[in-house]
Amino acid sequence: MTQHTDLPSDLLPPAVRQFLGAHIVRDADTASSFLAEDAVIVDQDETFRGREETDAFLRDAGSEFEYTTEQIGAHRVDDTHWVVTVRLEGTFPGGVAELDYRFELRDDLIAELVIANHPA
């Protein structure tokens, strides 16, 4: 059964909370430590698989822009799926974006992360 409730970040699973904390400050090494070895990241229809590709994505994503990140929503879908909505404001085209970070957890690590535009 799907449960959609807004959650404060301190109620998110530790891997999700700590990944986001590291990702926001662009600490790719720490963010990577919360990914499973065979993790998959999908960002705007581009897929990164396994440690080497996901590490490179975390190091390089958005590095050409200056921006701030704010969590504006979060909810639990089920025991292994969580969605966190973030708002980015910065020097990228359009200047503002709301994105959903859709996490799938396995053994307390992130097995899959899909980053997509938040529905209007």
N, C-alpha and C positions, 0 to 999 in steps of 0.2 A: 504494500500500500504506500502510495506517495504522500509524503508530508511536506508541505511548503510552509515553513515558518521562518521569519526573520530571526537570525541568531546573532548575538554579539560574537566577535571573533574569539573570545576566550572560551566559548563553548564548541568551537570547531575541533575536529580531531587534531592531536598534536602535530602530525605530519603536515597537514594542510596549513595550520596556523604558522608553524615554523618555516615551511617552504615559502609562504607568502611574505613573511617578515624578511627573509633573506632576499627574495626576489625583488621586493620593493626597493631595498637599498643596493640592489645590483651586486649581491654577493653570490655569484654563480656557484662557487665551490660548496658553500653551505646549502644553498637551494638544492643542488644535485644530490646531496647526501640523504635527502628525503624521497628520492626516486628509486624504484626497483631497478635492478640491473637491466631488465628487458623493457623498461618503461617506454611508453609512446607519448609524444606530445604532438598535438595537431593545433596549428596556429593559422587561422584564416586559410584553411584548405591546404596548407603545406604540412607534411608529416615528417617527424623526426623519430627514429627508432633506435633504441639501445643507448648505452652509456656515451659513446663517442658523439653521436649526433645530438642527443639531448643536452649534453654538456656544452657543445658548440652553440646550440640555440640559446641556452641560458646566458652564455657569455656575450653573445652578439645581438640579441633581440633588443631593438630600440636604442642601441648604443649611439646611433647618429643623431638622436634627438634629446632635448632636455624636457622633462615632464615630471609632474607630481602624480601620485597614485593615492586614491582614497577608497576604502571599502565602503560601499553604500548598501550592501545587502548580502545575506547568506541564508541558505536553507539546506536541510537534510532531505535527500530524496529517499534513501533507504540506508541500510547499515553500511553499504560500501560506496555510496554515491552522494556527493556534496556539491553544491554550486555556490560560488562566491562571486558577487557582482562588484566590479571596481570601476571607478571613474578616473580616466586619465585626462590631464590638461597639460598641454605643452606645445612644442615647436613643430610637431608633426602635422601633415596635411589635415585640415579640418580643425585642429587645435583642441578638440574635445572628443572623447570616445567613452562609451560605456560598454564594458566587456564582461561576459560571463566566463569564469574559470570553472569548468566542469571536471571534478576530480573523481576518479575511481580508485579505491584503496584495495590493497591486498597485503596481508601480513603486516599491517601498520605502516606500509609505504605506499607511495603514489605509483600505481601501475599505469594509469593513463590520465592525461590532462588535455582537455579540449578547450581552446580559447576561441571564443566566437563573439560577434556583436550581440549585445543584449537587445532582445526584442523591444521595439518602441512601445 
